[in-house]
């Protein structure tokens, strides 16, 4: 298999989807420095910049610098920590068997909950198969999601759709259907079974991403992470 045929794949916490592009969280105040480093001559033989994708709903991903590994169909984008509601510091991360840092499960789920990110929240709940009780014991479920953060991000999304993206681009704002953390958590975790499709029978699948009795995927040794 040639290098051009190699594709980076493998989901995060149990998802069956292929990972087409890695999103790498960088402290917001270090984002420009990180981009400059990867664009430097020192790394020219390893990485090259590529055009960003078209705007996505409730996302600023099209405003960031996207990279491709030279000779591979492997892609990544540097995302500022402010954009994903994570305080990017060493203590919140753990490492995979291959040394890749990723946020601890509690941190990741709390960030999705606070940001009102329903899609990501459903994915991580179904991938990790955590229980309602686990959330009560480990998450901050008091009060509302971070409405001020959502307001700021929606304004940034609106501003990013100006100019070349203005014509024909959907607004794609973050819509908060439930602002109470606890109610949001309960609605997501209690509907795990309903998100299974016809190809994931209840007798075999505990969630759409997990078989009954399957080990936590982030604890297994895998070549892709």
N, C-alpha and C positions, 0 to 999 in steps of 0.2 A: 504494500500500500504506500503510495507516494505521500509526501508531506501535504500536498494539496488536498488529499482525500481525508486527512485526519480532522475530526471535528471534536471540539471541546463539548462535552455534554455532562449530564448528571445533575439532578435537582438538589434542592437544599435539604429540608427536613422531611423526606419521604415522598415528595412529589414525583409523579411518573413522567413529567414533562422533561424534554431535553432543554438544557440551559444553553440558549443561543448566545447570550451575552452576559458576562459577569458584571455585576454592579459593585464597584469597590468603594466603600465608604472612606472618605478622607476628612479629617478635621477641617471645617470651613476655612479657618485662617491659614491653612497649609495647602489648599487646593491649587492655587496658582503656582506655588513652588513645585508641587508634585507634577503638574502638567508640563512645566518648563523642563524639569528633569527628564521626563519620558520623551520629550520632543528634541532633546539635545543630541549632539553628534555621538555622544557616548553610547546611546541606545538606538541609534538610527538603523542598525542591522537587526534589531530585535522587534521594534514596534514602529508602526506607521499610523498616522491619523486617517480617519475615513469620514465621509459625510454623515451627519446625524440623521436619525430616522425622522419621518414626519411626526408632527405633534400627536401625542397619545392622550386619551381622556385622563383628567386629574393628574397630569404629570408635567414635569419640567425636563424630562430626559432629553428632549431635542435641543436644549440650550447648553448642554455639556459637551466636552470633548470626548469623542469616541476613538478607540484604538483597535488595531488589528495586529496580531502577532505575525511577523513576516514569515511567509511560507506555510501558514496554517489558517484554517477556517476557525480561528479562535479570536473572540472579540471581547473587549471590556470597555467600561466607561467609568470615569471617576465622578463620584457623586458627593457633594458636600454634606456633612453630617446634619446641617440644619434642615436639609430637604427631606430627610427620613426620620426626623424626630429622635435622633440618638445622640447622646453625649459621648462622642468618640474618644475614649480613653482606654488605656491598656486593661484596667481592672474589669471591664465589662465583656472582654473577649476570652474565648478559649480557642484551642488549636485542634485541627483535625490530625489524623495519623500522619499526613504528609506535611504538616506544619502550617496549613492555611488558617488564618485567624477568622473567626466568625463569632457574632454576638451570642452570649448565653441565651438559652431558650426564654428565660424569664424576661430578659431585657428586650428580646425581639418581639415577643407577644405584647409586652407593655407598650412598646413604641407603636405597633400597629393599632392597638386599642386607643391610645391617646391621640393618634393622628386620624382616627375615624376611617382607617383603611380597611373597608369591609372585605375586599377581594383577597388581600394579603392575609387578613385575619382568618378567613375561611380556609385558605391554603395551609397556613401553619397549624391551625387546629386539626385539620384533617390529616396533615402529614405527621404530626406528633401524637395525635390521638389522646391529648390531655383531657382530663375530666373537668366537670363543673367545679368539683371540690378542689381540684388542683389550683384552679384560678382563685378561689376564695382564700386559699392558704398562701399563695405566692404573688398575687397581683394586687395593685392598688385599684380597687373597684369603687372607691368612694368618689362622689362628685361627678363632674362632667368630663367629656373628652376635651382636648385643648382647643377650644373654639377660637382663641386669639391666634394660635399657630395656623389653624385652617384658614382663617380670614387672610392672614399674610400670604399664605401659599396661593390662595385663590387670586389675590391681587397680582402676584408674580406670574401666575399662569395667564391672566388677562393681558398683562403687559407683554408677555412673550409671544402672544398671538398677533401682535401688531406687525406692520411691514409686510414681508414676503409671506407670512403665514396667515395674514388677516383674511384673505379671500377664500371663502369656502371652508374655513377651518371651524369645527364645532367648538363651542365654548369650553366644554370638558372640565367644568369646575368640580370641586369636591362637594358632594351633597351629603349633609348629615341627616340621616333618617332617624337616628336615636342618639341623643346627646348624653344620656346617662351611662356611665361606664358599666355599671353592674347589669343594667337591662340589656345593653349591647352584648356583653359577654355571654349572658344567659341565652340570648336569642341565637348566637352563633354556635355555642357548644351543644345546645339542645337539638340542633337541626343537622348534626353530622350525618345521621342515617339518611335523611331526606336528600342529601347531596350525592348519594351514590346513584350511579346510572344502572341501566339494565345489564351492563357488562360486569357489574360488581355486585353479585348476589350476596344477600345478608349472611348466608350460611358460610361464605368464604371470606368476605371483606368486613372488617370492623368499621372502616371508613372508605371513602373512594380511593385513598392512597395506601391503605394498610390492610394486610391480611391478619386474620385472627392469630394472636400469638407471635407476630413478627417482632423482631428486636428493633429498638430505636435505630434508624438508619445512620444517624450521625455517630453512633458508637462502633459501626462496622468499618473495616478497612476497605477502601475503594480507591482505584487508580485515579479517579477524576477529582478527588478532593482531599 
